[in-house]
Amino acid sequence: MPYRRDVFPGDIGWTTDTHALDAALVGLRVEGQRDHEVSVSGLGQRVLQRVTSEPYVPIHSLAVRDLETESWLLSALTGQGRDRARLEWQELGVTLLPLGMSFSVVRLPGALLRAAVKSDEPPTIGIRLAECLRGPVIHDPGFDRYYALVPTSSTPVRTAPGTHYLGSGTYLGVPRTDHAAMDMGPYDSYWSASMARPGALCTLATVFELALLGHVLPVDGDES
C-alpha cells in the first residue's frame, strides 16, 4: 500500500520508502534533545506502521505530536531523569513516570470499561474512548487495566465504584508515545487513546460518568 508524503513541504507524491521518511523526519529533532538524533533511524518505519489503516493521516503531524507529547510527559523530571526515561522508551518501550505533578490518573478495570463502551475490540474501544473522554488513556493488557490521564487535584477526588484515583506518591508505567496499538506484545502497555496535543487530558467528570455507565452491565470483578 502506498503512503502519502505530500505532508512534507515541497514534496508531493507517494512513497513506501522508509529511508526517505527517515530523512524527512530528521528535521523534527528538537534542539537540546540529543537522544532524538539517535532514535530518528527507523522512526519512519514506526510512523508507517501507525498509518497502515489510516493512509491519509498526515505523517508529519503524527511525528510532531509524538515528540511534543513526549516532552510534555517528561516536563516534571530533571535533566538526568528525562535522559533515563527516553532511554527506557527507546530500549524497553515503557518508562515509570511520577503521578501528581503534570498529571494523575484514574484506574479502571478492563471489564468495567468494555461494558461502558459496549465493545471488546481494542480498535473500537480506542475510538469510543477518544469520543467519550476526549483525552488520553493507557491500556495495560497484562493486568487488564485502563488508566485515564486527568489533571492533578489538590482536593479529595470522588471516583466511581471499582475505579481509583492515583496521584502523588505513585508511579505509572507510561508507554512510548508511538505505541498506539495493541500490536507490540500481548502484555505491553499502549495508548488506547492518544493525547491529541500536549497537556490535553481527560476530565474527572467525564471519566466518572463513563465508569458509572459501565455499571449498567455486569462486571467480572472490582479491584480493591
N, C-alpha and C positions, 0 to 999 in steps of 0.2 A: 504494500500500500504506500503511495507517495505521501509526503508530508509537506505542508505549506511552509515556506520560509519567507513569504513576502512581508513578514512582520519585521524584517531587518531593513533599515533604510537603504534604498538604492539596490535592493536585492529581491527582484520579483521572480517567482518561479517555484518549482517543486524539487524536492530532494529526498533521498534516503541516505545521503552521505553524512554519517555521524561526524566525520573529521571536519567537514565544512561547518557543521553546527558547533563543534567544539571551538573552532577558530572564531566564529561569530560571538560565542558566549564569553570569550576571553575578555571582551570589553565590559562585562558585567562585574568584574572583580572590584571589590571595594578597597579603596586606599587604606592601608594600615591593617588589612586582614590577610596576612600572607598565606594563611592556610587555604584560602580560596584558590590561590595560584597553584597549589599542589593538587587540589581536588577538581579543578576545571577539566582535566583529562577524563573523558568518559561522561561528563555532565550531559553532553548532547545525547548520548545513548539513553541516559536515565529519563531525560525530558521526553524523548521519543516514546519510550515505554509508557509514559503517563498519558500521552495524547493518542495512543493507538485507537482507542474507542471514541475519541473526540478529535478527529483530524483537522477541525477548523479552530481549535483553541490556539490563541496567539502564544507561540512558544516563547518569544521574548518576554511576554508578560508573566508567564509562569515562572521563568527563571528569576526574573527581578523580584517577584513577590516572595519566592522562596528565600532569597538572600536577605531581603528586608525583614521578613518574619524571623529568620534565624537570628539576626542582630537584635531584634526586639526581645526575643525569648531570653537571650543571654545578657540583656542590659543590666540585670541586677547583680551580675557576677563581676569579680575583679578581673584584671587582665589575664592572670595566670589561670583563673577559673574558666574564662572564656576559651583560652587555648586548649585546656583539658577537655572541655565539653565538645569543641569542634573536632578534636582528635578522636574522641569516643564516637561521635556521629559518623565520622569517616570510616573508622575501623569496625565499630560494633553496630552502627545504625540506631543507637539509642544512648541517651545520657541522663543522669539524675540532675534535676533542677529543683531548687528550693521553692516551696509554695509560700504564700503570704506576703509576697513582695510585688512583683509585676502582676501576678495573677494567682488565683486559688482555683480549686476545682470542686465540683460536685460529683461524687462517685455513684453510678447507677448500676445495679445488677443487669446483666445482659437480657435475662428473661423479661424483666420489667420493661426495659426499653423496647424490645422487639414487640411486646404486646402493645405498647403505646403507638408505634409506627406501623403496626399490622403487617410486618414483614420479617422474614428471617434470612433474606438475601442481602449480603453485605453492600453491594452497589446501591440497591434500593434504600436500605437503611441510611446510607450516607446522604443520598439525595433528600430524603424526608427530614433528616436531622438538619441539614442546611436550610431547608424551607421553614421548619418549625422554630429552630433555635437561632438561626442567623448568626452562628458563632462556631468556634472550633470545638471538635470533640475527638478524643483519642480512644481507640478501642484496644484493649489488652485481651486478645483471644485466649491466651494461656489460662487466665483466671475468669474470662468472660465478664469483664467489667468495662464500662464506658466512663470516661472522665470528661465532663463538660467544663471547659475553661471559663471562669467567671471572674469578675472584679473581686479583689480582696475587701472583706468587710471588717470594720473595726467594732462592730456590734454583733451580738449573737445572731446566728443565721437559722431561720426556720426551714427545715427540709421535709420533703415528703417521706412517708414510711418506706423503709428499705433503702433510702439514699443517705449519703453522708457528705457534709461539707468538710473539706480538708484544706487547712490554711497553714499558718505559721508553725514551724517545727516539723513539717512534713516534707518529704522529697517525693518527686514523681518521675518515673521513667518516661522521658519525652522522646519520641522517635524523630529521626531526621525529617526535615520539612518536605522532602520529596518522597517520603514513604507514605503515599496517599492511597494505597490499595492493599487488600489482603492477599498479596502475592509474594511477600518477602519470606514467608515461612509460616507454618501453622500456629506458632506461638509468639510471633513477632508483633509488637505493637505497631500501629499505623494510625494515620489521621483518617478517621471515618468521615469527618467533615473538616476541611482545611480552613485556616484562618484567611479570611478574604483580604485583609490588609493588616499591617502591624497594629496590635492593640485592640482589634475588633473582637470582643468577647461575647459570650452568651450572657444573658441577664439571669439573675437568680429567679426572677418571677417566671420567665418562660420555662426554665428547667423544672421548677416546682410544678407548673401546670402540666408539662409533658409527663412527669413522673406520676402525678395523680391520674392522668388518663390511662397510664399503664395498669392501674389497679382495677380497671373495668374488666380485664381478662385475668384468668388465674396466673399466678406467678409460681415458678418452680421452687422458689425459696428466697427468703430475705437474707441479707448479710447483716451480721451484728458487729 
